[in-house]
Amino acid sequence: MQKKVAVVQSNYIPWKGYFDLIRSVDAFVLYDDVQYTRRDWRNRNKIKTAQGEHWLTIAVKNRGRYEQLINEVEVSDADWAAQHWKTIEMSYRRAPCFAQMEAPLRALFEQAAKLQHLSSINHLLIAGLCPLLGIHTPLYRSEDLPGADGRNERLIQLCLALGASEYLSGPAASSYMDEAAFAAAGLDVSYMNYAGYPEYPQMYGEFAHALSVIDLLFNTGADAPAFLERRA
């Protein structure tokens, strides 16, 4: 039986393409025992407001420690979740599906507020958002699976640990992927294509694709899964 796996660092309330990648595989690995990168998607994402696109950022401790792993990073502001939810509520309370999505999303932020590690927060939010998008792909954490030295070797080991026959990678990784090493391990390699997502009814002016998936959920509600379907 063919089994496709993706391995990606966790992001904070990711955009729709991240969830499309999750739904495109049979198992998804949150790759958080690797170096934390500053000014990236790990601890921040964008929503849309009446004033334009707005960053929601979780402040974290020891940002100058470049050797920190993602799963070692701790939150420095205990009130981040309440502050983010207040901004979200103000921005989307007039959205068509706010009433439909308010309770499940508010509950996720209330649960996330009790966590100290960024990786655990991201895992909780991603796992909680998936069912709202009709996604039921099993999520794994890389630190819970067998390890190996080397970038390609580690990815290969994670895929093999889950019984994969194919590795689905993000498009940016094509510059360093050793496809021959994957082939030698019996793994096919393919790359995700994020082009062709349809636009959906969106508040506040010109349409923007690169927003947190919560923008999609508040604007389309139960119809959100249809907007993860890419068109040729």
FIPAMI-981979 format. One line per field, with one value per atom (N, C-alpha, C): residue number from 1; atom name; x, y, z. Coordinates in pm, 1 decimal. Example, Ala and Ser with C-alpha at 12.3 -4.5 7.8 and 13.67 -1.06 7.14 Angstrom:
2
seq = [1;1;1;2;2;2]
atom = [N;CA;C;N;CA;C]
u = [1319.0;1230.0;1320.0;1285.0;1367.0;1290.0]
v = [-569.0;-450.0;-330.0;-225.0;-106.0;3.0]
w = [780.0;780.0;780.0;708.0;714.0;787.0]
# end
This chain:
232
seq = [1;1;1;2;2;2;3;3;3;4;4;4;5;5;5;6;6;6;7;7;7;8;8;8;9;9;9;10;10;10;11;11;11;12;12;12;13;13;13;14;14;14;15;15;15;16;16;16;17;17;17;18;18;18;19;19;19;20;20;20;21;21;21;22;22;22;23;23;23;24;24;24;25;25;25;26;26;26;27;27;27;28;28;28;29;29;29;30;30;30;31;31;31;32;32;32;33;33;33;34;34;34;35;35;35;36;36;36;37;37;37;38;38;38;39;39;39;40;40;40;41;41;41;42;42;42;43;43;43;44;44;44;45;45;45;46;46;46;47;47;47;48;48;48;49;49;49;50;50;50;51;51;51;52;52;52;53;53;53;54;54;54;55;55;55;56;56;56;57;57;57;58;58;58;59;59;59;60;60;60;61;61;61;62;62;62;63;63;63;64;64;64;65;65;65;66;66;66;67;67;67;68;68;68;69;69;69;70;70;70;71;71;71;72;72;72;73;73;73;74;74;74;75;75;75;76;76;76;77;77;77;78;78;78;79;79;79;80;80;80;81;81;81;82;82;82;83;83;83;84;84;84;85;85;85;86;86;86;87;87;87;88;88;88;89;89;89;90;90;90;91;91;91;92;92;92;93;93;93;94;94;94;95;95;95;96;96;96;97;97;97;98;98;98;99;99;99;100;100;100;101;101;101;102;102;102;103;103;103;104;104;104;105;105;105;106;106;106;107;107;107;108;108;108;109;109;109;110;110;110;111;111;111;112;112;112;113;113;113;114;114;114;115;115;115;116;116;116;117;117;117;118;118;118;119;119;119;120;120;120;121;121;121;122;122;122;123;123;123;124;124;124;125;125;125;126;126;126;127;127;127;128;128;128;129;129;129;130;130;130;131;131;131;132;132;132;133;133;133;134;134;134;135;135;135;136;136;136;137;137;137;138;138;138;139;139;139;140;140;140;141;141;141;142;142;142;143;143;143;144;144;144;145;145;145;146;146;146;147;147;147;148;148;148;149;149;149;150;150;150;151;151;151;152;152;152;153;153;153;154;154;154;155;155;155;156;156;156;157;157;157;158;158;158;159;159;159;160;160;160;161;161;161;162;162;162;163;163;163;164;164;164;165;165;165;166;166;166;167;167;167;168;168;168;169;169;169;170;170;170;171;171;171;172;172;172;173;173;173;174;174;174;175;175;175;176;176;176;177;177;177;178;178;178;179;179;179;180;180;180;181;181;181;182;182;182;183;183;183;184;184;184;185;185;185;186;186;186;187;187;187;188;188;188;189;189;189;190;190;190;191;191;191;192;192;192;193;193;193;194;194;194;195;195;195;196;196;196;197;197;197;198;198;198;199;199;199;200;200;200;201;201;201;202;202;202;203;203;203;204;204;204;205;205;205;206;206;206;207;207;207;208;208;208;209;209;209;210;210;210;211;211;211;212;212;212;213;213;213;214;214;214;215;215;215;216;216;216;217;217;217;218;218;218;219;219;219;220;220;220;221;221;221;222;222;222;223;223;223;224;224;224;225;225;225;226;226;226;227;227;227;228;228;228;229;229;229;230;230;230;231;231;231;232;232;232]
atom = [N;CA;C;N;CA;C;N;CA;C;N;CA;C;N;CA;C;N;CA;C;N;CA;C;N;CA;C;N;CA;C;N;CA;C;N;CA;C;N;CA;C;N;CA;C;N;CA;C;N;CA;C;N;CA;C;N;CA;C;N;CA;C;N;CA;C;N;CA;C;N;CA;C;N;CA;C;N;CA;C;N;CA;C;N;CA;C;N;CA;C;N;CA;C;N;CA;C;N;CA;C;N;CA;C;N;CA;C;N;CA;C;N;CA;C;N;CA;C;N;CA;C;N;CA;C;N;CA;C;N;CA;C;N;CA;C;N;CA;C;N;CA;C;N;CA;C;N;CA;C;N;CA;C;N;CA;C;N;CA;C;N;CA;C;N;CA;C;N;CA;C;N;CA;C;N;CA;C;N;CA;C;N;CA;C;N;CA;C;N;CA;C;N;CA;C;N;CA;C;N;CA;C;N;CA;C;N;CA;C;N;CA;C;N;CA;C;N;CA;C;N;CA;C;N;CA;C;N;CA;C;N;CA;C;N;CA;C;N;CA;C;N;CA;C;N;CA;C;N;CA;C;N;CA;C;N;CA;C;N;CA;C;N;CA;C;N;CA;C;N;CA;C;N;CA;C;N;CA;C;N;CA;C;N;CA;C;N;CA;C;N;CA;C;N;CA;C;N;CA;C;N;CA;C;N;CA;C;N;CA;C;N;CA;C;N;CA;C;N;CA;C;N;CA;C;N;CA;C;N;CA;C;N;CA;C;N;CA;C;N;CA;C;N;CA;C;N;CA;C;N;CA;C;N;CA;C;N;CA;C;N;CA;C;N;CA;C;N;CA;C;N;CA;C;N;CA;C;N;CA;C;N;CA;C;N;CA;C;N;CA;C;N;CA;C;N;CA;C;N;CA;C;N;CA;C;N;CA;C;N;CA;C;N;CA;C;N;CA;C;N;CA;C;N;CA;C;N;CA;C;N;CA;C;N;CA;C;N;CA;C;N;CA;C;N;CA;C;N;CA;C;N;CA;C;N;CA;C;N;CA;C;N;CA;C;N;CA;C;N;CA;C;N;CA;C;N;CA;C;N;CA;C;N;CA;C;N;CA;C;N;CA;C;N;CA;C;N;CA;C;N;CA;C;N;CA;C;N;CA;C;N;CA;C;N;CA;C;N;CA;C;N;CA;C;N;CA;C;N;CA;C;N;CA;C;N;CA;C;N;CA;C;N;CA;C;N;CA;C;N;CA;C;N;CA;C;N;CA;C;N;CA;C;N;CA;C;N;CA;C;N;CA;C;N;CA;C;N;CA;C;N;CA;C;N;CA;C;N;CA;C;N;CA;C;N;CA;C;N;CA;C;N;CA;C;N;CA;C;N;CA;C;N;CA;C;N;CA;C;N;CA;C;N;CA;C;N;CA;C;N;CA;C;N;CA;C;N;CA;C;N;CA;C;N;CA;C;N;CA;C;N;CA;C;N;CA;C;N;CA;C;N;CA;C;N;CA;C;N;CA;C;N;CA;C;N;CA;C;N;CA;C;N;CA;C;N;CA;C;N;CA;C;N;CA;C;N;CA;C;N;CA;C;N;CA;C;N;CA;C;N;CA;C;N;CA;C;N;CA;C;N;CA;C;N;CA;C;N;CA;C;N;CA;C;N;CA;C;N;CA;C;N;CA;C;N;CA;C;N;CA;C;N;CA;C;N;CA;C;N;CA;C;N;CA;C;N;CA;C;N;CA;C;N;CA;C;N;CA;C;N;CA;C;N;CA;C;N;CA;C;N;CA;C;N;CA;C;N;CA;C;N;CA;C;N;CA;C;N;CA;C]
u = [84.7;0.0;88.3;58.6;133.5;97.3;199.8;176.4;261.8;198.0;265.8;280.4;400.6;430.6;488.9;455.3;517.1;578.0;687.5;760.0;788.8;727.8;738.1;741.6;818.0;819.3;679.8;647.3;516.8;513.2;397.0;373.3;257.5;252.9;143.9;24.1;-91.4;-216.5;-185.5;-134.7;-80.7;-184.3;-130.9;-215.5;-277.6;-370.1;-445.4;-356.5;-245.7;-157.3;-95.0;-66.2;-10.8;-110.2;-237.6;-339.4;-368.7;-353.4;-365.6;-255.9;-134.7;-25.4;-60.7;-116.2;-154.0;-256.7;-356.0;-462.9;-418.7;-302.4;-252.8;-171.1;-148.9;-64.7;-140.1;-78.1;-136.6;-87.4;26.0;79.8;161.2;149.3;215.8;300.2;427.6;520.4;553.0;531.9;573.5;721.4;803.3;949.4;1009.8;990.6;1025.6;1149.7;1222.7;1350.0;1464.4;1441.4;1541.0;1549.7;1646.8;1674.9;1556.8;1530.2;1428.3;1479.9;1396.0;1433.4;1354.5;1424.2;1361.5;1291.6;1191.4;1117.3;1065.8;1013.2;961.2;816.1;760.0;619.6;598.2;705.1;692.8;604.3;623.2;553.5;465.7;436.0;354.5;280.8;172.2;101.4;16.5;-45.3;-118.4;-268.4;-342.5;-486.5;-518.4;-644.4;-685.4;-772.2;-745.2;-823.4;-870.8;-952.8;-1001.6;-887.0;-775.0;-657.9;-557.0;-589.3;-497.4;-448.6;-349.2;-295.4;-223.6;-240.1;-187.6;-118.9;1.6;76.2;27.3;-1.7;-21.2;106.2;178.8;308.6;309.8;354.8;374.2;516.4;529.7;662.6;723.0;850.7;916.5;1044.1;1090.7;1210.8;1337.5;1446.3;1580.1;1588.1;1535.0;1532.3;1672.3;1770.1;1906.5;1981.8;1924.7;1991.7;1961.2;2048.3;2022.9;2030.2;2090.8;2101.8;1974.7;1877.4;1752.4;1680.8;1628.1;1539.4;1398.2;1317.8;1180.9;1107.7;1125.3;1052.1;1110.0;1215.6;1269.9;1222.3;1165.8;1127.6;1006.7;1017.6;910.3;849.4;723.4;650.6;693.2;706.8;748.1;633.7;520.2;406.0;287.4;252.5;145.2;8.9;-6.2;-136.2;-150.6;-56.0;-56.4;-188.9;-243.0;-362.7;-483.4;-500.5;-612.3;-600.8;-478.5;-456.4;-484.5;-436.2;-460.4;-608.5;-676.7;-818.8;-896.8;-860.6;-928.2;-914.5;-793.6;-771.4;-850.4;-849.3;-923.8;-1073.0;-1124.7;-1267.7;-1307.0;-1226.4;-1256.4;-1252.2;-1161.8;-1144.3;-1249.5;-1299.5;-1386.8;-1528.0;-1563.9;-1696.2;-1809.5;-1782.3;-1885.0;-1867.3;-1775.1;-1755.3;-1876.5;-1907.1;-2029.1;-2042.3;-1929.9;-1935.6;-1872.5;-1864.1;-1804.1;-1884.0;-2015.2;-2098.5;-2079.3;-2059.3;-2040.7;-1906.0;-1802.9;-1667.5;-1614.8;-1687.3;-1636.0;-1608.1;-1703.6;-1688.3;-1569.3;-1555.9;-1441.8;-1306.7;-1299.8;-1171.6;-1136.9;-1236.0;-1211.4;-1161.4;-1223.4;-1182.7;-1037.6;-994.9;-855.9;-759.4;-791.1;-702.9;-700.3;-813.2;-815.9;-729.1;-730.2;-643.0;-496.7;-469.1;-331.3;-271.0;-352.5;-305.3;-241.7;-275.4;-224.1;-89.0;-41.9;81.8;199.4;317.8;436.2;527.7;527.4;619.9;551.1;619.8;565.9;525.4;608.3;579.0;448.0;425.1;300.7;179.7;197.3;89.3;54.4;156.5;132.9;67.4;115.3;59.3;-88.8;-121.3;-260.1;-349.2;-304.3;-386.0;-400.6;-292.3;-299.8;-393.7;-376.4;-462.5;-608.4;-634.3;-771.4;-834.8;-753.5;-805.0;-834.9;-759.5;-777.1;-921.4;-989.0;-1127.3;-1222.6;-1196.2;-1281.4;-1266.3;-1156.3;-1128.7;-1153.2;-1214.1;-1242.7;-1119.4;-1014.3;-887.5;-871.6;-838.0;-823.4;-691.0;-592.4;-459.9;-393.5;-336.0;-265.2;-144.5;-126.0;-12.1;86.9;215.4;321.8;422.1;498.6;606.8;738.7;830.0;955.6;1035.6;1029.7;1107.5;1059.4;938.8;884.8;919.0;990.0;1023.6;1175.4;1222.1;1366.2;1442.9;1564.2;1645.9;1757.9;1824.8;1941.1;2016.5;2145.6;2226.7;2218.8;2218.8;2213.5;2072.0;2061.0;1928.7;1847.3;1903.4;1830.3;1810.7;1914.7;1906.5;1795.9;1782.1;1678.4;1539.7;1519.0;1389.1;1358.0;1458.6;1440.1;1400.3;1469.3;1440.3;1298.5;1254.7;1118.9;1015.6;1040.1;948.6;943.1;1059.0;1063.9;997.9;1013.9;953.2;801.3;744.2;599.5;553.7;646.3;610.6;579.8;644.7;614.7;675.2;610.8;665.4;694.6;640.6;660.5;674.3;766.4;784.8;736.2;637.9;586.8;652.0;729.6;806.6;747.0;777.3;746.8;833.1;789.9;863.7;1002.9;1023.8;1153.6;1265.2;1230.8;1332.4;1399.8;1348.1;1405.8;1551.8;1594.9;1732.9;1834.4;1790.3;1886.3;1849.6;1737.4;1696.5;1790.4;1835.4;1915.7;1819.7;1758.5;1655.7;1711.9;1841.2;1903.6;1906.4;1931.3;1934.0;1794.9;1692.9;1556.0;1522.4;1562.7;1536.5;1605.7;1727.5;1801.8;1731.5;1656.3;1581.2;1441.6;1411.3;1281.4;1171.6;1211.4;1114.2;1109.1;990.2;971.2;962.3;1002.5;994.9;906.6;813.7;732.6;727.4;686.5;687.9;548.3;511.8;381.5;374.7;259.4;234.9;124.9;158.7;62.3;-11.9;-0.4;-67.6;-211.1;-299.5;-432.8;-542.9;-518.1;-626.7;-731.1;-859.0;-962.9;-977.1;-1017.0;-1047.5;-1181.3;-1199.3;-1325.5;-1372.5;-1498.7;-1546.8;-1466.2;-1403.5;-1311.7;-1340.6;-1330.3;-1354.2;-1233.1;-1258.6;-1153.9;-1072.4;-1138.8;-1067.2;-1010.3;-898.6;-838.9;-807.5;-831.6;-813.1;-666.2;-641.1;-504.9;-506.9;-416.1;-407.4;-327.5;-219.1;-119.7;-159.1;-272.8;-322.0;-341.5;-349.7;-383.6;-514.8;-524.6;-644.9;-769.2;-752.4;-871.4;-948.2;-880.6;-950.5;-1046.9;-1002.9;-1087.9;-1205.3;-1179.5;-1285.5;-1392.0;-1351.9;-1450.4;-1531.3;-1472.5;-1542.8;-1625.4;-1588.8;-1659.9;-1718.0;-1676.8;-1733.2;-1719.6;-1831.6;-1831.0;-1790.7;-1792.5;-1751.5;-1600.1;-1526.3;-1381.6;-1305.2;-1336.8;-1259.9;-1258.9;-1365.6;-1372.6;-1266.4;-1222.6;-1124.7;-980.1;-964.6;-833.1;-809.9;-910.8;-901.1;-836.6;-716.6;-645.8;-702.6;-706.2;-755.7;-638.7;-644.3;-534.1;-529.8]
v = [-119.9;0.0;125.0;219.7;344.1;434.6;497.9;588.2;712.3;828.3;955.1;1029.7;1084.2;1154.1;1291.9;1391.4;1523.7;1555.0;1630.3;1665.0;1815.1;1892.7;2038.8;2095.7;2203.5;2272.3;2326.6;2329.8;2383.5;2534.7;2584.9;2727.9;2770.3;2898.2;2952.0;2982.8;2928.4;2940.8;2957.0;2851.1;2862.5;2902.7;2931.8;2967.2;2840.4;2857.4;2744.4;2643.4;2689.1;2596.7;2494.5;2533.9;2442.3;2328.8;2364.4;2263.2;2179.8;2238.2;2161.1;2054.9;2090.6;1992.9;1879.9;1914.0;1811.0;1715.8;1770.0;1684.3;1604.2;1640.7;1572.4;1447.3;1421.2;1307.8;1214.4;1098.5;998.8;1015.0;1083.9;1113.3;1241.9;1326.7;1456.7;1468.4;1506.5;1517.2;1664.1;1707.1;1839.8;1830.8;1897.0;1881.6;1989.0;1972.8;2080.3;2053.5;1945.1;1926.6;1971.4;2084.0;2150.1;2296.6;2368.6;2504.8;2599.1;2677.6;2782.6;2896.2;2947.1;3057.3;3181.4;3291.9;3418.1;3482.0;3565.0;3638.5;3544.6;3433.6;3331.2;3305.3;3195.6;3164.9;3084.6;3049.9;2965.3;3031.5;3161.4;3229.1;3345.6;3353.2;3465.4;3430.4;3503.7;3493.7;3618.0;3629.6;3751.6;3726.3;3826.7;3829.9;3960.3;3977.5;4098.2;4182.3;4311.8;4403.8;4520.7;4604.4;4722.5;4816.2;4806.2;4889.0;4820.3;4699.7;4625.6;4497.5;4433.0;4309.3;4338.5;4246.8;4268.9;4141.7;4158.6;4044.4;4013.8;3887.2;3837.0;3761.3;3808.7;3751.5;3707.5;3584.9;3536.9;3572.9;3656.9;3692.0;3570.3;3542.8;3424.7;3464.0;3376.1;3400.0;3368.1;3433.6;3400.5;3399.8;3500.2;3503.1;3514.0;3555.5;3566.8;3435.6;3333.3;3202.8;3126.2;3140.5;3079.3;2927.2;2872.1;2726.0;2662.0;2744.2;2689.3;2604.7;2491.5;2413.4;2470.1;2447.2;2499.6;2448.9;2321.1;2265.8;2305.2;2387.9;2442.6;2585.2;2648.8;2789.8;2805.5;2898.5;2925.9;3064.4;3074.7;3201.2;3296.3;3424.7;3522.3;3610.3;3608.5;3691.9;3602.3;3597.2;3507.6;3548.1;3673.0;3721.9;3720.0;3655.5;3662.0;3613.1;3502.3;3441.5;3533.2;3594.4;3686.0;3807.7;3858.1;3974.0;3940.1;3823.5;3782.3;3761.7;3696.2;3672.2;3803.0;3899.2;4028.7;4093.5;4088.0;4145.0;4068.8;3936.5;3852.1;3883.0;3891.0;3917.0;4053.1;4153.8;4287.6;4289.4;4211.5;4212.8;4130.9;4024.6;3931.1;3919.9;3999.4;3982.1;4007.8;4083.3;4105.7;4013.1;3919.3;3823.3;3731.5;3681.3;3602.8;3481.3;3419.2;3293.2;3305.1;3428.1;3444.6;3369.4;3380.7;3313.5;3162.3;3108.8;2964.8;2917.6;2998.6;2957.0;3012.3;3106.0;3170.7;3071.4;2985.4;2896.6;2800.9;2726.6;2635.1;2705.5;2821.6;2891.9;2957.2;3014.0;3073.0;2965.0;2847.1;2737.3;2697.0;2696.4;2661.8;2762.5;2890.2;2992.4;2985.2;2952.1;2938.0;2820.3;2711.5;2597.8;2633.2;2702.7;2738.3;2831.1;2914.4;3009.8;2940.4;2814.9;2740.2;2674.3;2681.6;2614.5;2711.3;2658.1;2741.7;2733.5;2620.5;2600.4;2629.1;2702.3;2740.9;2619.3;2516.6;2396.8;2331.6;2326.7;2267.7;2352.7;2484.4;2575.3;2552.2;2549.7;2529.4;2394.9;2291.7;2157.2;2156.3;2214.6;2218.2;2290.4;2407.1;2485.6;2416.7;2360.7;2290.0;2170.3;2091.7;1973.8;2014.4;2127.5;2172.5;2233.9;2294.9;2355.9;2252.4;2144.0;2042.5;1993.5;1952.3;1903.8;2009.4;2137.1;2244.1;2257.2;2201.2;2204.5;2068.3;1977.5;1844.1;1757.3;1784.6;1711.7;1619.6;1492.8;1394.0;1318.6;1379.2;1318.6;1308.0;1191.9;1180.0;1273.4;1340.1;1428.4;1360.9;1372.0;1317.1;1426.8;1408.0;1499.7;1430.0;1500.4;1437.3;1384.1;1452.3;1407.2;1274.0;1232.7;1104.7;989.7;1019.8;919.0;899.0;787.2;760.6;870.4;898.4;1005.9;955.4;1049.1;1020.1;1150.5;1142.4;1260.9;1300.8;1431.6;1481.2;1518.0;1626.8;1678.9;1577.3;1525.8;1428.5;1297.2;1253.3;1126.9;1129.9;1243.9;1258.0;1249.1;1317.3;1311.5;1170.2;1104.4;965.9;876.3;890.8;808.0;831.0;956.2;985.9;921.2;929.2;867.6;716.1;655.0;509.6;465.1;544.5;510.5;504.1;578.0;580.1;492.9;415.2;323.3;389.8;503.6;580.2;516.6;541.2;506.6;633.0;748.1;874.9;988.3;1079.8;1199.3;1319.2;1390.3;1512.0;1630.9;1706.7;1817.4;1951.0;2053.7;2189.5;2225.5;2318.2;2348.8;2406.6;2478.3;2542.9;2442.0;2321.9;2222.2;2159.7;2184.8;2123.0;2161.4;2274.0;2320.1;2235.6;2164.2;2085.1;1936.7;1896.2;1756.2;1664.6;1559.3;1455.6;1344.0;1362.0;1267.1;1126.6;1117.6;985.8;909.6;980.1;915.5;864.6;941.8;897.4;774.7;780.0;666.4;539.6;556.1;441.1;379.5;461.1;412.6;364.2;365.4;319.1;422.0;551.2;659.0;746.3;766.1;864.3;1003.0;1105.8;1243.2;1324.2;1399.6;1492.4;1625.2;1731.2;1865.0;1925.8;1989.8;2053.4;2175.0;2194.5;2310.4;2394.5;2518.2;2603.0;2697.9;2676.7;2763.5;2716.1;2809.6;2774.2;2772.4;2824.7;2829.8;2932.6;2897.1;2993.7;3102.8;3220.1;3325.8;3296.2;3354.6;3339.8;3478.3;3493.6;3624.0;3666.7;3781.9;3826.9;3972.5;4003.3;4139.5;4229.5;4358.6;4460.6;4469.0;4494.1;4531.4;4418.0;4445.7;4354.3;4218.4;4112.1;3976.9;3946.7;3872.8;3830.1;3682.3;3605.0;3461.0;3430.2;3505.1;3467.7;3514.5;3464.6;3496.5;3367.7;3379.9;3263.8;3202.4;3071.9;3000.9;3045.3;3112.4;3157.9;3261.6;3333.2;3426.0;3349.7;3238.0;3152.6;3098.9;3053.7;2994.1;3096.3;3215.7;3316.8;3367.3;3362.2;3412.4;3306.8;3179.4;3075.2;2964.0;2952.3;2852.9;2710.3;2639.5;2498.0;2476.2;2580.5;2568.4;2580.0;2603.2;2625.9;2515.2;2385.7;2280.9;2295.4;2350.1;2365.5;2461.7;2553.5;2653.1;2606.5;2480.6;2416.4;2337.5;2331.0;2258.8;2350.1;2312.9;2394.0;2369.2;2476.0;2465.1;2475.6;2398.7;2398.1;2530.7]
w = [0.0;0.0;0.0;-87.7;-96.5;21.6;80.4;192.3;175.6;178.0;155.7;288.5;312.0;436.9;405.8;487.7;481.5;617.2;616.7;739.2;735.0;824.2;819.0;960.7;980.8;1107.8;1139.6;1267.7;1305.6;1284.4;1245.0;1227.2;1317.1;1350.2;1430.1;1340.0;1374.8;1296.8;1146.6;1082.2;945.6;840.6;721.6;608.2;549.9;456.9;401.4;329.7;267.7;198.4;290.5;413.7;513.9;539.8;551.2;576.6;452.7;335.4;212.4;206.8;251.0;257.2;353.7;469.9;566.6;506.9;440.0;387.1;265.6;207.6;88.6;120.9;250.1;289.4;383.8;407.4;497.8;640.8;657.5;790.1;780.9;882.5;882.3;1007.6;989.7;1102.1;1128.8;1252.4;1296.8;1333.5;1255.8;1259.6;1349.6;1481.2;1573.6;1657.9;1631.9;1700.6;1608.6;1543.2;1458.1;1502.2;1448.7;1494.3;1472.7;1574.9;1566.9;1479.0;1392.7;1305.0;1342.3;1358.7;1396.5;1276.5;1307.3;1204.4;1095.5;1139.4;1049.1;1088.6;1038.2;1063.2;1190.9;1261.8;1381.6;1487.5;1509.5;1619.3;1573.3;1444.3;1398.1;1269.6;1246.2;1119.6;1101.0;984.2;950.2;942.3;985.9;964.1;891.2;853.3;783.8;876.4;880.7;962.9;876.4;933.7;860.7;823.7;895.8;868.8;777.3;731.7;645.7;712.6;652.3;708.3;839.3;934.5;1069.6;1119.6;1173.9;1229.2;1370.7;1397.1;1532.7;1569.0;1668.6;1703.9;1849.7;1874.8;2011.6;2054.0;2155.5;2206.3;2275.7;2247.4;2304.0;2376.5;2465.3;2544.4;2465.0;2502.8;2452.4;2300.4;2237.6;2091.6;2032.8;2113.1;2062.3;2060.0;2118.5;2122.5;1993.9;1898.2;1768.2;1773.5;1879.6;1887.8;1943.0;1983.7;2035.8;1931.2;1974.7;1889.7;1902.1;1801.5;1804.7;1928.3;1961.2;2074.8;2210.3;2210.6;2334.8;2361.7;2261.6;2272.0;2364.0;2458.4;2553.6;2530.9;2564.0;2550.9;2662.8;2631.3;2732.2;2781.4;2713.1;2750.9;2784.1;2911.8;2955.9;2900.1;2856.2;2808.4;2656.4;2586.8;2440.3;2381.7;2434.3;2374.0;2387.2;2504.7;2525.6;2434.9;2419.5;2333.4;2187.0;2142.9;2004.7;1979.3;2074.2;2052.3;2046.5;2128.9;2125.4;1988.1;1930.3;1797.1;1691.9;1701.9;1607.7;1615.0;1735.8;1754.3;1697.0;1721.8;1668.9;1516.3;1458.3;1313.1;1239.4;1301.9;1229.7;1285.7;1384.4;1444.4;1346.1;1237.5;1135.3;1014.1;1023.6;914.1;903.4;783.0;762.5;853.6;889.1;964.1;1103.1;1154.9;1287.4;1393.9;1389.5;1490.3;1486.2;1367.6;1349.3;1402.6;1387.2;1419.5;1551.9;1611.2;1732.3;1844.5;1877.8;1993.6;1979.4;1867.5;1858.3;1855.1;1789.9;1782.5;1916.4;1981.9;2113.8;2211.2;2205.7;2294.9;2270.4;2144.2;2112.3;2173.1;2162.6;2218.5;2371.1;2432.3;2578.2;2623.2;2546.3;2578.0;2554.9;2445.6;2411.4;2516.2;2578.7;2678.9;2798.7;2820.6;2935.7;2907.7;2784.8;2745.6;2746.8;2773.1;2785.1;2663.8;2595.0;2483.4;2349.3;2264.0;2133.3;2051.5;2051.0;1972.7;2016.3;2146.6;2198.4;2161.3;2164.0;2123.1;1976.2;1891.6;1748.3;1721.7;1789.7;1772.1;1809.3;1922.6;1967.5;1867.3;1821.0;1728.2;1592.6;1541.3;1413.0;1423.9;1531.3;1550.5;1567.0;1631.9;1651.8;1529.2;1443.6;1321.1;1213.0;1212.2;1106.2;1092.5;1200.8;1184.4;1129.1;1159.7;1106.5;955.6;903.4;759.6;694.1;770.0;716.9;700.8;778.5;768.1;888.4;861.1;968.1;958.3;895.3;882.1;1019.4;1055.0;1183.3;1188.6;1303.2;1325.0;1419.8;1387.4;1471.5;1502.7;1610.2;1645.2;1617.0;1551.1;1509.8;1627.5;1742.8;1858.0;1914.1;1875.1;1920.9;1826.5;1717.9;1616.7;1611.1;1554.2;1548.0;1477.1;1524.0;1468.9;1380.2;1314.6;1229.6;1209.9;1179.8;1155.0;1007.9;982.3;844.6;804.7;729.1;691.8;613.4;504.9;423.8;497.7;570.4;644.0;749.1;815.2;917.7;855.3;743.8;676.6;628.8;574.3;528.7;644.9;758.4;875.4;926.3;927.3;971.5;879.3;749.4;653.0;671.3;686.3;701.7;831.8;937.2;1066.0;1056.9;961.9;944.5;828.0;772.5;665.0;533.3;507.3;385.8;261.4;149.8;18.6;-61.6;-14.2;-84.5;15.8;-12.3;68.8;-10.2;45.9;-17.1;51.8;-23.0;31.6;-9.6;68.5;26.2;-93.2;-178.2;-301.5;-278.0;-168.0;-144.5;-119.2;-76.5;-40.9;-162.7;-280.5;-400.5;-421.3;-360.6;-378.5;-302.7;-199.9;-122.4;-109.9;-163.4;-151.3;-227.9;-162.3;-226.8;-268.2;-384.3;-427.7;-447.1;-481.5;-498.6;-366.9;-256.7;-125.1;-88.0;-120.8;-94.7;-179.8;-305.4;-395.5;-345.0;-294.7;-242.2;-121.8;-49.9;65.9;27.4;-102.7;-150.2;-141.6;-140.3;-126.2;-251.6;-305.6;-411.6;-348.6;-422.4;-374.8;-469.4;-413.4;-492.5;-417.8;-488.5;-431.3;-436.5;-327.4;-317.7;-409.7;-470.5;-556.1;-492.0;-456.3;-387.9;-481.9;-611.1;-706.8;-731.7;-762.4;-809.4;-705.4;-585.8;-487.5;-530.8;-521.3;-559.3;-453.5;-496.4;-402.1;-333.9;-217.4;-144.7;-99.1;-63.4;-16.1;106.0;99.4;204.4;239.3;366.1;412.7;385.6;387.3;388.8;260.1;150.0;29.4;-52.9;-118.2;-215.0;-152.9;-228.2;-177.2;-150.1;-40.9;-6.1;26.6;-35.0;-8.9;116.9;140.9;242.4;382.0;429.2;563.0;641.4;772.7;854.3;805.5;819.7;775.6;852.7;966.2;1038.0;958.0;868.7;779.7;690.9;636.9;554.1;635.0;756.4;838.4;876.1;914.7;953.4;833.7;716.6;597.6;525.8;539.5;464.1;551.1;676.5;766.8;718.6;716.1;677.8;533.0;451.8;311.5;293.8;402.8;393.5;320.8;341.3;271.5;119.5;63.2;-83.4;-134.2;-49.8;-92.5;-72.5;-27.0;-26.3;-154.3;-237.9;-364.8;-468.3;-511.3;-610.0;-749.6;-830.2;-966.2;-1063.4;-1167.2;-1266.5;-1340.2]
# end
